[in-house]
Each structure stands twice: as C-alpha cells, then as structure tokens.
C-alpha cells in the first residue's frame, strides 16, 4: 500500500497549468512528522508533475500512515506509477 492517496480532478477552466495540494491528517503524527511528510510531497510534486502530471488538473496528495518512513525513491516510484495510471 502506498504512503499516500492521489486525487486528480480536471478544472475545466481552460488553463493548462498543473496544481498540487497536499494534506496530512493529525492521525499521522505530531507537527514535525506531518511537516516533514508535506515537504517530501511538495518536492515530489516539483520534480514529477511538470512532466507527468495531467495538464489542466488539480492533483491532491493525501498522506497516509507509513509514508514518512518510506524511502524517497520508493515514494517517487509510487507517485510515478500513480500518475501513469491517471494519464491512461
């Protein structure tokens, strides 16, 4: 099970920009842990969304338990796989 849930919704406003939203609930841990997870998600978004994201859509990453402990490369692979599924 991945360390996040990815939601993608087309905006339909004619803008081809890709936007990212990140949310991590208090169930995940204290503020330090949640902020670390959000920083990792934003770094992944900056790296992957410009080339692999859906143009004209909002992408929301919802942090799940176990996402903080995952290796960054594993999170990158999971997000790449999720974005490939969405683009199909």
C-alpha positions as CSV (number, residue, x, y, z in Angstrom):
1,X,0.0,0.0,0.0
2,X,1.4,3.4,-1.0
3,X,2.2,6.1,1.6
4,X,-0.4,8.4,0.0
5,X,-3.6,8.7,-1.9
6,X,-3.6,10.7,-5.2
7,X,-6.7,12.5,-6.3
8,X,-6.8,14.2,-9.7
9,X,-9.6,16.4,-10.9
10,X,-9.8,18.4,-14.2
11,X,-10.5,22.0,-13.5
12,X,-12.2,22.7,-16.9
13,X,-11.3,26.4,-16.9
14,X,-9.1,26.3,-20.0
15,X,-5.9,26.7,-18.0
16,X,-3.3,24.0,-18.8
17,X,-1.3,24.6,-15.6
18,X,-0.8,21.7,-13.1
19,X,-1.6,22.5,-9.5
20,X,-0.7,20.5,-6.4
21,X,-2.4,20.3,-3.0
22,X,-1.0,18.4,0.0
23,X,-2.8,17.3,3.1
24,X,-1.7,15.2,6.1
25,X,-4.1,14.5,9.0
26,X,-3.2,14.6,12.7
27,X,-3.6,10.8,12.7
28,X,-0.1,10.6,11.0
29,X,1.9,12.1,13.9
30,X,2.9,15.3,15.5
31,X,3.5,18.6,13.7
32,X,7.2,17.8,13.0
33,X,6.3,14.5,11.3
34,X,3.4,16.0,9.3
35,X,5.5,18.9,8.1
36,X,8.3,16.5,7.0
37,X,5.8,14.5,5.0
38,X,4.4,17.6,3.4
39,X,7.9,18.8,2.4
40,X,8.6,15.4,0.8
41,X,5.3,15.5,-1.1
42,X,6.0,19.1,-2.4
43,X,9.5,18.0,-3.5
44,X,8.0,15.1,-5.4
45,X,5.4,17.4,-7.0
46,X,8.0,19.9,-8.1
47,X,10.0,17.0,-9.6
48,X,7.3,14.9,-11.3
49,X,4.2,17.0,-12.0
50,X,5.6,19.3,-14.7
51,X,6.3,16.3,-17.0
52,X,4.0,13.5,-15.7
53,X,1.0,15.4,-14.3
54,X,-2.3,15.9,-16.1
55,X,-2.4,19.3,-17.8
56,X,-5.3,21.5,-16.5
57,X,-5.9,19.4,-13.4
58,X,-5.6,19.7,-9.7
59,X,-3.5,17.0,-8.0
60,X,-4.0,16.3,-4.3
61,X,-1.7,14.1,-2.3
62,X,-3.2,12.8,1.0
63,X,-0.6,11.4,3.4
64,X,-1.2,8.0,4.8
65,X,0.5,6.1,7.7
66,X,3.8,4.7,6.8
67,X,4.6,7.4,4.2
68,X,7.1,9.2,6.4
69,X,9.2,6.0,6.9
70,X,9.3,5.2,3.2
71,X,12.4,5.8,1.2
72,X,12.2,8.9,-1.0
73,X,13.0,6.8,-4.1
74,X,10.2,4.5,-3.2
75,X,7.7,7.4,-2.9
76,X,8.9,8.7,-6.2
77,X,8.3,5.3,-7.9
78,X,4.8,5.1,-6.3
79,X,3.8,8.6,-7.5
80,X,5.2,7.9,-11.0
81,X,3.1,4.7,-11.2
82,X,0.0,6.5,-9.9
83,X,0.4,9.4,-12.4
84,X,0.9,6.9,-15.2
85,X,-2.4,5.2,-14.2
86,X,-4.2,8.6,-14.2
87,X,-2.9,9.6,-17.6
88,X,-4.3,6.4,-19.2
